[in-house]
Amino acid sequence: MPSIVDRVKKAWNVFKGKDDSYDYSPATFKMDYGPSYSYRSDKFRPFSGTDRTLVTAIYERIAIDVASVRMMHAKKNDNDQYVDTVHSTLNKCLNMSANIDQTGRAFIQDLTMSMFDEGVVAVVPTYTDVDIRKNDSFKVYELRTARIKSWFPEHVRVEIYDDETGHKREVMYPKRAVAIIENPFYAVMNDRNSVAKQIIRKMSLMESIDEQAANNKLDLIIQLPYVIRSEKHKQQAEERRKDVEQQLAGSKYGIAYSDGTEKVIQLNRSLENNLLKSVEYLMDILYSQLGVSKAILDGTATEQEMLNYRNNTLEPVLSAIADEFTRKFLTSTAITQKQAITFIQQPFKLVPASNVAEIADKFSRNAILSANEIRSIIGYKPVDDPKANELRNNNLNATSEETFPVVSEDGGTGQTVSEDYYDVPSREDIGAQAVAQLLNNQ
């Protein structure tokens, strides 16, 4: 434990540093840190105008749920079942830090939103041990989402954020070294005449109508008491219109006068249209095609609704990401060794707290989960008892090799004995022993 004197000598405060080159104030800014922005330049920006519609709320909800599922570099057995986690640099990118700006979870969310917005997205290894353009085998240290600008037979030109210069730049990469992930719901979200595109167009029309209705226009028609056909009468009508405008603009309460022979017709009545009903109809279709409901968005969905949402909506997106990562970022040798990028959804997240005890009992009785595994799922620390890691039914007697504690009448624990201690003789054995004892006595 360092003493107080050592801590004072070695302590450092960002506001009391002696090196003026690290002073961030504009007057003494001496070091060149590169370009700066008032916003995150690497942040995803919607490209197709979805940020102006209600569709973004659905996309964001799905992206958050996709990022909440743990994705890992795993080792599988011959039956493609999860065996163990491979603690590789790629696994670190997926779970801890994808790059200097994003955690693994933020990266997956950014990847999903970019895929929903553009239909297809590229994931580029920006930091590897060797040049990915010349080598088929490489270690991935950092990943970034990139927008595909041009397609070539064996290459793609992508727009990617350069964290060294702080700018976005276009780079040519071979397809074999870049994960190209297509939206599994492309026909619903990104096709030219898809349901999502129709909603976006109709929402834009509704917003333009609302903007016109919210401006400072009165939409009045003044009917003058004479026929406007000659040029002189047109000039008089124009002067009369300007006079009314000046009266309304200069009046405190917006009041103007008119001649008794003039007639004022007001046109700023709301126009009836079917845009709102059409948008509501298309939103219902979008919900059904994506497997999303309003209850999922507001958090009132039932367990069955959430199960359908996970299987029909999240699973296709997660599988598209995991399969492409396995195909591009793992070598043929690693795939032959049953390594893969996989994901594991937690079914206990859908279970109410009142049902956890019953499910835990069924899982332990059928030797599916051990006691410590169940404790970790519900948020408790594992215990040091070796039996807590065993897969066995605690309601059945143990094997002959196991020993059990003898519990005294006062609840204390005595010496350990074998399983034979708990063997109870049957009624036939008791009867036979009684008969033998009587014969011996005679």
N, C-alpha and C positions, 0 to 999 in steps of 0.2 A: 504494500500500500504506500504510494508516494506521500511524502510529507507535504505540509502546507507550503514550505519554502520552495520545494521542487515544482509544485503546481504553479506557483506564482511565476517562477523563472521560465517555465515552458508554456505557460498559457498564452493564447493568442486571441485577440479580439479584432473582428473585421473593421470596427470603427476606430480602432486605436493602433492600426498597423503603421510601421515606420516607413514602409515602401510607398512612395507617392505614386508609383506606376499603377498600383491597384486601386487608386482612388477613382470611384465611379462618378464623381461630380463633374458637370460639364466644364468647369473652370480648369480642372487639373486632369482631364482625361488624356492620358499619354499613350497607353498601349492600344495597338490595333487589334480589336476583337472581331473585325469583319462587319458586314452590314447588319443593321438592326431594324426591327419592325415594331409597330405598335400591336401586332397580332402574331400568332404563331404561323410562320410561313410554311411549315410542314403539315399544318392542319388540313384535313380533308375539306374541300369546298365542293358543294353540289354543282354538277356540270350541266344538268338538263333542266334546271329550274324547279326541282322538286322541293326546294326549301320554301316555296311559296304556297304549298298545298298541304292538305292533311295527310298525304301519303307519307311524308317524312316521319310522322309519329309512328306509323306502322313499321317502317324500315328501321327506325331507331330502336323500337321495342325488340324486334327480331335480332338485331345486331347485338344488343346488350345480352340477350339470352344466349346467343351463340357464344359470345365471349365468356359467359359464366361457366360454360362446360369445360372441364379440364382436358386439354389436348397434350399428348406426351409422346416421346420417343420410347417405344415399348418393345419388349421381347415377347414373342408368342410361341406356343407349342404347335404340334402338328395339327391340332384341331382349330387353329387360329384363335386360341383363347389367351387372354392376357396372363403373363407369367411374372414379369418384372419390368421395372423402369430402367431404361438405359440413360445414365447420367452423362449425356453428351452435350456438346456446345449447342447443338440444335435444340435439344430439350430445354436448355437454359433460355434460348431465344423465345420459346413458346410459353414459358412459365414465369420467367423472372424479368429479363431485359431483352427486348428485341433490338433496340438501338439506343442511342444516347438520349432520345426524346420520348420514347415510348416503352412502357412495360409490355410484357407478353400479352396481357389481357387487353390493353389499349390497342395494341397492334392488331389483334384478331378483330376487335370492333371496327377499327379503321378499315381493315381489309374487307369486312362484310359490307359496310356502308358503301365503299367504293365499288364493290361488285354489284350491289343493288342499283347504284346510280348509273353505271356505265355498261352493265351487262357482262363485261369480261375485264379482269384486272390481272396485273402481273405482280409477282412477289420476287424481288431481286435480292440476292445475297450481296450486300454492299461491302462486307468485310470478310474475307476468307484467307486461308493459309497459302493458297496458290491462285494463279490467274485462271478464273473459271472459263475464259474464252479459249484456253489451250489445254485444259486438263478436265478429264471426266470425273475424277475423284477429288473432293475437296471438303474441308471442314468449314462449316458456316458459323460465323461469330456474330453477325448482325444481319437483320432483314429489314426491308422497307417495301411499302406498297408503292407501285408505280402505275402510271396511266400509259396505255399502249397508244402510240401515235401513228405508227406505220407497221404494216405486216409484210414480211418477206418469206420466201420458201423455207428457210432454216433460221431466220433471225427475226427479231422484233426491235423496233426503235421505241424506247420508252422515255417518258418524262418523269424524272425522279428528283427528289430533294437531295441536294448535296450539303451534308452537315459541315463540311470544311469551309465552303465559300458562303453558305447561307442562301444560295439561289437554287432554283430548279433548272435542270439541264437535261438535254436529250442525249441518250447513250444507246448504242447498238449492242445487243446481247444475243447470243445463240439461244434458240428455244430449248435446247437440251439442258441448259443451266438455269433457266428461269421458270418458275411455277406460273403457269397461265391457267387461271381459274375462271370458268364460265358460270354465270348465274344459273342454277337449276330451274329457276322460275323466270327464265328469259322471256318466254312467250307471254307471261302475265305482266311483267314489269317493264321490259325494255323493247319489245317489238313495236314497230311503227304504229300499229293500230291496236295496241294492247289496252287492257282495261285501265291500267295505271296511267298510260299516256292520255287516254280520253278524259280521265278525272283531272289530270293536270291542265289540259286545255280548257275544260269547262270551269275549273276553279279560277283560271286566269280571266275568263270572260266575266265571271261573277265579281271578281275584284275590280275590273275596269268599270263595270256598271255601278258598283258601290262608290268608286272614286268620283264618277260623274254626278251621282246623287248627293255626295257630300260636299261639293264645291259651292261657291258663293253665287250661284246662278239662280235667278227667280223664274226664268222660262215664262215670260209674259208676252202676250200679243195685244197691242193697242189698236183697236178698230177706230179709225178717224172718220169724221162725219162727211168726208168727201172722197171722190174716186181718185186714186193715185194712178194716173196714166201719163200725165205730162211731166216734163223734167222739173218744172217749178213745184208741182205738188210733191214730187219725190224729195226735193230739197226741204220743203216744209215738214214732211214726215220725218226726215232724218234729224232736223233740228228739234222736233218734238220728242223724239226718242232720246236724244242727248240731254234734253232738259229734264226728262224723267230720271235718267241715270244720275245726273248731278244732284237732283233733289233727294234721291234715296241715299246716295253716298255722303252727302253733306248733312243729312238729318241725323240726329242723335238716336232716334228710335226707328229709323228707316221708313219714314212717312212721306208720301208725295201726294200732290193734288192732280186732278184731271178735269177736263171740261165736261159739262153735263151731257154733251152730245157724244162723248167718247165712251167706248166700251172696252173694258179690260178683261182679257181671257187668260186664266192661269193654266199652265201646262205641266207644272212640276208634280204631277200625280205619279204614284208608283206604277210602273209598267208590269203587268202580270206576264211571267214567262215560266217555262218548265225547267229552268236550269237547276234549281235546288232539288226538285224531285228527281231529275235525271242523275245528279251527283249522288243522292242518297241511294238510288237504285244501283248505280255502278259501284258504290262503296260496299254494298251488300254482296255483289258479285266478287269483288276483290277479296273480301273477308273469306268467302267460301273457297275461292281458288287457292288462297294462301294457307288455308287451314287456321285462320286467326278469327277470333270473335271479339266483340266489344267487351265481354266479361274478362278476357285475358288482358286487355289493355288497362282496364280499371281495377284489376286485381280481385274480381269476384268469381273467377272461373272455378268450376268444380274439378275434382280429381280426374274424372274421365275427360273433361275438356282439355285439361293440361296434358294428359297423356297423349291425346290425339294431336295436340299442338307440337309436342316434342317429337312424335314419330313422323308426322306428316310435313312439318315445317322446318324444325331445327335439324333433324337427322339428314335430310338431303344436302343442306348447306354444309354441315360438318363433314359429311362424307366426301363432298367435292373438294374441300380444303385438304382433308387428311390424305385422300388418294393421290392428289397432285403433289403434295409434299413428299410422300413416299416415293413416287415415281421419279421426281427430279432431284431431291436432296439426299437420297440414300443410294449407295452403290449397289451393284448387282450382287456383290458378296454379302453385303448386309441384308439384302432382301432374301437371299438364299439361306441365311442364318435365322430366318423368321423374325427379322426386325421390321418395324413399320411405325408410321405415325398414326396413332389411334386416339380415340376420345372415349371417355367413360362418363355417362350421365348418372347422377345420383338420384335413384328412385325415392330415397327417404325424404327428399325435399318436398315431395307432393303429399306426404303423409301427415295428418294432424297429430298433435302431441298425444291425444287420447288413445291413438291406435299404435303408438310406438312400442309400448310394453308388450302388447299381444304379438306384434310382428317379431319383436326381438326374441320372444319365447319360441315362436315357430322356427325362426332361423337357427337358434341354438339347439333345439331338440332334433332338427334334421341335419345337424352338423354342417350347416352352410357357413355360418359365421361364428367365430370364437367370442368369448366375453369381452376381450380387449378390443376386438374389431367393432363390436357393437358400441362399446363405450366411446371410441373415437368418432363414430358416426353421430352420436347424440351430443358430442362436445365435452366428454369427460376424459381425464387422463387415464392411461392404462395403469393397471396394478402390477406389482412385482410377482404375484403368485404365478408359478409356472402353469398351473391348471387353467388359468385365464386365457392361455394361448392355445389350448387344446380344442380340437374339433371333435366333440363327443356329446352325447345326450346325458346331461347331468341327472336326469330322472331315472336312469337305468343303473344297475350295479356295474362296477368296474370289473376289469379282467382280474385274473388270479394274481398277476404280478404286482398289481397296485395295492397299496396299503391305505388304510383309512384311520382317522383319529377316533379314539374312544372318548365319548362325551359322558362325563359323570353326571350324577343327579343334580349337582349344584351348577352345572353348565361348564365346568372346567374341562380342559383337554388333557388326557392322560397319554399313555404309551400308544404306539401305533401297532395294529395287528393286521393280519391278512384278511382276505375276503371271507375265508371259512368261518370267521368269527360271527358273521351275520347269517350263516346258513341256518335256517329254521327247519327242524324235522317235520315230516308230514304226519298225519293222523295214523296212517298205517304203520309207520315206523314206531310211533309211540305205543300202539297196541301190541305190536310184536315184541317190543322190549318188555312190556308189562307181563305178557304171557310167559316169556323166558324167565323172568324174575320169579314168578310164582312156581314154575317147575323146579327151579333151583332150590327154592325154599322147602319144597316138599322132599 
